[in-house]
Structure formats: C-alpha cells, structure tokens
Amino acid sequence: MNDRSTNERPVLLLTGLTGALGCELLPRLLTAFPQHQIIAPVRARDDNELIQRIRTVTEFAGLGIVPKDRLMGLRADLTEAKFGLAPVQWDTLAARTQQIFHLAASVDFDLPLK
C-alpha cells in the first residue's frame, strides 16, 4: 500500500470481494467510480495466494487483469482488530478510504453464536 502510483487515487474499501456479492459488485464499482482505487482486504496465507484469489475473482467477473491502481488486494483478517494490519498500514488505509462496501460474512454454519 505504499506504492506512490496507487496513493494518488481515493479509495473505496470492498470487503467480501471473493464472495458472490463482492464478485458481482466489483465491475459496477470500477465503472461507477473511475477515479477511485478499490482496495479489497482478503484472507490469504501469503502474497501468492492473495494474487491468485484476486485473479480468480477478476476472471470470473470477466474483467481480465485489472491494473493495481484500480484494484488492489490487501492481505488482512477482518476478524482481527484493525484487520491485523501494521499501524502504518491501517493509518494509511483509514486516511485514504472515502467509502466502505462491507460484504464480508462468515458462512460457516458450525460456528458457535458468539
């Protein structure tokens, strides 16, 4: 998130990108907000898995390769405070984010209610 070329655009935060709703919303957001970068926090073990999960979504949505200045995955864990990000990453994300589309959900029906 410290790449100079990506810091020039305002940010839309899109959680749940890898789910059905996120995959449907992504092309619409790219069209409706051409000046924005969409940052999508994604659960991934490493950068390779993050890249693959983003690629799977963009291919399924018929988008092909989306430039990093328009869509950037961010390895994060939404169940952790501040997504488990380092303080500087969190502060940068918070400062640049103009809108949040929160579509993430846990669909593991075996989890306890708490």
PEURQUI-V459525 format. One record per pair of residues at least 6 apart in sequence whose C-alpha atoms are under 8 Angstrom apart, sorted by sequence separation. I is the first residue (numbers start at 1). J is the second residue. D is the distance in whole Angstrom. If there is no record, write none. Layout:
i	j	d
I	J	D
I	J	D
This chain:
i	j	d
1	7	8
16	22	5
17	23	6
30	36	8
44	50	5
58	64	6
59	65	8
77	83	5
78	84	7
15	22	7
43	50	7
58	65	7
76	83	5
77	84	6
83	90	8
14	22	7
30	38	8
42	50	7
58	66	7
76	84	6
82	90	6
17	26	7
55	64	8
76	85	7
55	65	7
54	73	7
51	73	7
17	40	6
50	73	7
12	36	7
14	38	7
16	40	8
17	41	8
18	42	8
50	74	8
10	35	7
11	36	5
12	37	6
13	38	6
14	39	6
15	40	6
16	41	8
17	42	7
50	75	7
9	35	6
10	36	5
11	37	5
12	38	5
13	39	5
14	40	5
15	41	6
16	42	8
9	36	5
10	37	6
11	38	6
12	39	6
13	40	6
14	41	7
15	42	8
9	37	6
11	39	7
13	41	8
47	75	7
46	75	7
45	75	8
6	37	7
40	71	7
42	73	6
44	75	6
37	69	6
38	70	6
39	71	6
40	72	6
41	73	6
42	74	6
43	75	6
44	76	7
37	70	4
38	71	5
39	72	5
40	73	5
41	74	5
42	75	5
43	76	6
23	57	6
27	61	7
36	70	7
37	71	6
38	72	6
39	73	6
40	74	6
41	75	6
42	76	6
43	77	6
18	53	7
23	58	8
26	61	8
37	72	7
39	74	7
41	76	5
42	77	7
18	54	7
27	63	7
41	77	7
23	60	8
24	61	7
41	78	8
23	61	6
18	57	6
17	57	8
30	70	7
9	69	8
6	68	7
6	69	5
5	69	7
1	74	8
22	103	6
21	103	7
13	97	6
11	96	6
12	97	6
13	98	8
15	100	8
19	104	8
10	96	6
11	97	4
12	98	6
13	99	6
14	100	6
15	101	6
16	102	7
17	103	7
10	97	6
11	98	6
12	99	5
13	100	5
14	101	5
15	102	5
16	103	5
17	104	8
1	89	7
10	98	7
11	99	7
12	100	6
13	101	6
14	102	6
15	103	5
16	104	4
12	101	7
13	102	8
14	103	7
15	104	5
16	105	7
1	92	8
1	93	8
